[in-house]
């Protein structure tokens, strides 16, 4: 029973030491990172979203005009077919 406890104690102690080493390496890694200006990133993201919205709106307007022109041409052709 005593050997089992000693073995268990050693296993727990080794696990704690390994966990602390990993934790220290994680904090070292975090300390090495450079800060990112999140407010600038958010501003740029918002600007890019506005650009995409503007482009999408312009394309939608052009598509609407194109469909209108095609419909008008189709109607003219159908009229010519029935009038001729």
Backbone as a ProteinNet text record, in pm:
[ID]
protein_1_A
[PRIMARY]
XXXXXXXXXXXXXXXXXXXXXXXXXXXXXXXXXXXXXXXXXXXXXXXXXXXXXXXXXXXXXXXXXXXXXXXXXXXXXXXXXXXX
[TERTIARY]
82.3	0	87.3	196.9	286.6	357.1	395.9	461.7	365.6	240.4	139.1	120.2	113.3	97	217.9	335.4	458.1	461.4	423.6	419.2	316	202.1	95.2	137.8	201.9	250.1	353	442.3	544.4	479.3	378.1	307.5	239.6	175.4	106.9	209.3	320.2	423.2	482	508	560.5	459.1	331.8	226.6	217	228.3	223.9	341.2	459.6	577.7	563.8	515.8	494.7	392.3	283.8	180	234.8	315.8	374.1	470.3	547.9	638.2	560.7	451.6	369.1	308.3	260.6	201.2	303.5	425	530.2	560.9	567.5	595.9	481.8	358.6	245.1	254.8	285.9	298.2	417.8	527	642.1	601.1	526.7	480.8	389.2	297	206.5	283.9	386.5	466.2	543.5	575.3	653.5	569.1	438.5	351.3	342.5	322.9	304	155.2	126.9	-12.6	-70.2	-196.7	-266.4	-367.5	-364.4	-459.2	-599.2	-676.6	-808.2	-902.6	-887.8	-978.2	-951.8	-825	-792.7	-845.8	-833.4	-882.8	-1033.7	-1104.1	-1249.7	-1287.8	-1213.3	-1240.6	-1218.4	-1108.2	-1080.9	-1185.4	-1229.1	-1332.4	-1461.4	-1497.9	-1619.9	-1609	-1492.3	-1472.2	-1483.8	-1423.8	-1431	-1574.2	-1649.7	-1790.8	-1869.6	-1839.5	-1907.1	-1872	-1746.7	-1705	-1779.7	-1786.4	-1857.8	-2004.9	-2064.5	-2205.7	-2224	-2132.9	-2141.3	-2128.5	-2033.1	-2013.6	-2135.1	-2186.3	-2303.8	-2423.3	-2440.8	-2551.1	-2537	-2415.4	-2392.1	-2416.4	-2368.1	-2390.5	-2538.6	-2608.6	-2752.3	-2824.8	-2786.5	-2848.3	-2818.4	-2693.6	-2658.1	-2734	-2747.4	-2820.6	-2967.9	-3023.2	-3163	-3181	-3087	-3092.6	-3078.1	-2987.5	-2965.4	-3090.7	-3151.6	-3274.3	-3384.7	-3395.6	-3497.3	-3475.1	-3349.3	-3319	-3347.8	-3309.8	-3334.9	-3484.8	-3559.4	-3704.8	-3765.9	-3720.1	-3771.5	-3741	-3618.5	-3581.5	-3665.9	-3689.2	-3769.3	-3912.4	-3966.4	-4103.7	-4110.9	-4012.3	-4010.4	-4007.2	-3924.5	-3914.6	-4045.5	-4108.8	-4237.2	-4342.3	-4346.9	-4443.3	-4421.9	-4292.5	-4260.8	-4309.4	-4293.1	-4333.7	-4485.1	-4558.7	-4704.5	-4759.4	-4690.8	-4737.6	-4704.7	-4593.9	-4551.9	-4638.7
-119.5	0	126.8	123.9	238.8	262.2	152.2	165.7	223.5	180.5	230.2	380	423.6	567.1	646.4	593.5	663	673.9	566.5	569.7	668.9	669	761.5	905.9	929.6	1063.6	1110.9	1022.3	1054.9	1084.1	1005.5	1027.2	1163.3	1198.2	1328.1	1441.3	1425.6	1528.6	1548.8	1440	1448.9	1516.4	1481.7	1544.8	1693.4	1732.7	1875.1	1949.6	1891.2	1955	1969.5	1864.9	1872.2	1979.7	1984.9	2084.7	2226	2246.9	2379	2416.7	2320.1	2347.9	2389.9	2320.3	2355.1	2493.6	2521.5	2651.7	2763.9	2741.5	2841.5	2863.5	2755.2	2772.3	2845.1	2821.2	2892.9	3042	3075.7	3217.7	3281.8	3207.1	3260.4	3290.6	3198.9	3218.3	3340.4	3351.9	3467.4	3598	3596.8	3718.1	3757.2	3659.2	3689.5	3748.8	3739	3788.6	3940.2	3998.4	4142.8	4174.3	4285.7	4326.5	4360.5	4329.5	4361.3	4472.4	4576.5	4687.5	4648.9	4593.8	4541.9	4652	4770.4	4877	4910.9	4906.7	4933.8	4821.8	4699.5	4585.8	4596.3	4631.8	4645.8	4756.7	4864.2	4976.4	4933.3	4863.3	4815.2	4714.7	4628.2	4530.3	4602.1	4703	4778.9	4849	4905.4	4971.1	4869.6	4752.1	4651	4603.4	4591.8	4553.2	4658.9	4786.3	4894.6	4891	4862	4852.1	4738.2	4624.2	4509.5	4543.8	4613.1	4651.9	4747.4	4841.6	4935.7	4863.1	4771.9	4695.6	4609.6	4544	4458.8	4540.8	4659.2	4745.9	4790.5	4826.7	4870.3	4755.8	4636	4520.5	4485.3	4496.7	4468	4566.7	4692.9	4794.8	4766.6	4730.1	4698.2	4575.3	4476.1	4355	4387.3	4474.3	4515.5	4583.8	4671.5	4740.9	4642.2	4547.9	4448.5	4363.1	4321	4240	4321	4448.4	4534	4545.8	4565.1	4577.8	4447.9	4337.1	4207.5	4183.3	4216.5	4199.1	4286.7	4410.9	4499.6	4443.9	4394.6	4336.8	4213.1	4133	4011.9	4047.7	4146.4	4190.3	4243.7	4321.9	4373.4	4259.8	4159.2	4044.7	3969.2	3949.4	3876.8	3957	4087	4171.4	4162.6	4169.5	4160.5	4026.1	3919.6	3787.6	3783.2	3844.8	3838	3944.1	4055.3	4159.1	4125.4	4063	4034	3934.1
0	0	0	76.7	84.4	-49.3	-116.8	-246.3	-349	-339.7	-431.8	-413.7	-286.6	-257.9	-305	-280.9	-322.8	-474.8	-543.2	-689.8	-740.8	-674.5	-713.8	-689.2	-577.8	-543.7	-647.2	-685.5	-785.2	-921	-957	-1083.4	-1084.7	-973.7	-964.2	-971	-899.2	-898.4	-1038.1	-1109.5	-1245.9	-1337.3	-1322.1	-1402.4	-1377.1	-1250.4	-1216.9	-1279.4	-1271.1	-1328.6	-1480.1	-1545.6	-1691.4	-1726.5	-1650	-1675.3	-1657.7	-1555	-1533.1	-1645.2	-1693.8	-1804.4	-1929	-1956.3	-2072	-2052.2	-1932	-1903	-1920.6	-1873.1	-1888.6	-2036.4	-2114.2	-2256.9	-2327.8	-2285.7	-2345.1	-2314.1	-2188.2	-2152.8	-2221	-2237.3	-2312.1	-2456.1	-2515.5	-2653.1	-2661.6	-2566.4	-2566.3	-2550.7	-2467.6	-2446.6	-2572.4	-2655.7	-2776.1	-2888.5	-2878.3	-2984.5	-2982.2	-3101.2	-3109.7	-3098.8	-3038.9	-3025.9	-3162	-3178.8	-3303.2	-3274.5	-3353.8	-3332	-3378.4	-3289	-3327.7	-3375.3	-3321.9	-3366.9	-3513.4	-3554.7	-3694.7	-3783	-3735.5	-3812.4	-3830.1	-3724.5	-3733	-3830.3	-3827.5	-3918.9	-4064.1	-4088.6	-4224.1	-4269.4	-4178	-4212.2	-4250.4	-4173.7	-4203.1	-4338.5	-4367	-4497	-4611	-4591.3	-4697.5	-4717.4	-4609.7	-4621.2	-4697.9	-4672.5	-4745.2	-4893.6	-4923.9	-5064.4	-5133.2	-5066.3	-5122.9	-5144.7	-5048.2	-5062	-5180	-5196.8	-5309.1	-5442.9	-5451.4	-5575.1	-5604.9	-5501.9	-5519.7	-5566.5	-5507.2	-5548.2	-5693	-5731.8	-5869.9	-5968	-5932.9	-6020.8	-6030.9	-5920.8	-5922.8	-6013.2	-6007.2	-6092.2	-6239.5	-6269.7	-6408.2	-6457	-6371.7	-6410	-6435.6	-6355	-6372.6	-6508.1	-6541.8	-6671.3	-6787.3	-6772.4	-6876.4	-6896.8	-6789.5	-6800.1	-6866.7	-6830.5	-6891.7	-7042.4	-7084.2	-7226.7	-7301.1	-7242.7	-7306.7	-7319.5	-7216.7	-7220.8	-7330.1	-7339.8	-7444.5	-7583.2	-7602.8	-7732.2	-7762.7	-7663.5	-7683.2	-7720.4	-7652.5	-7683.4	-7826.1	-7869.4	-8006.4	-8108.5	-8083.2	-8175.5	-8182	-8066.8	-8066	-8139.5	-8122.4	-8193.3	-8344.8	-8384	-8527.9	-8585.5	-8508.2	-8556	-8577.1	-8487.8	-8499.1	-8594.6	-8610.5	-8699.4	-8844	-8868.5	-9005.8	-9073.2
[MASK]
++++++++++++++++++++++++++++++++++++++++++++++++++++++++++++++++++++++++++++++++++++

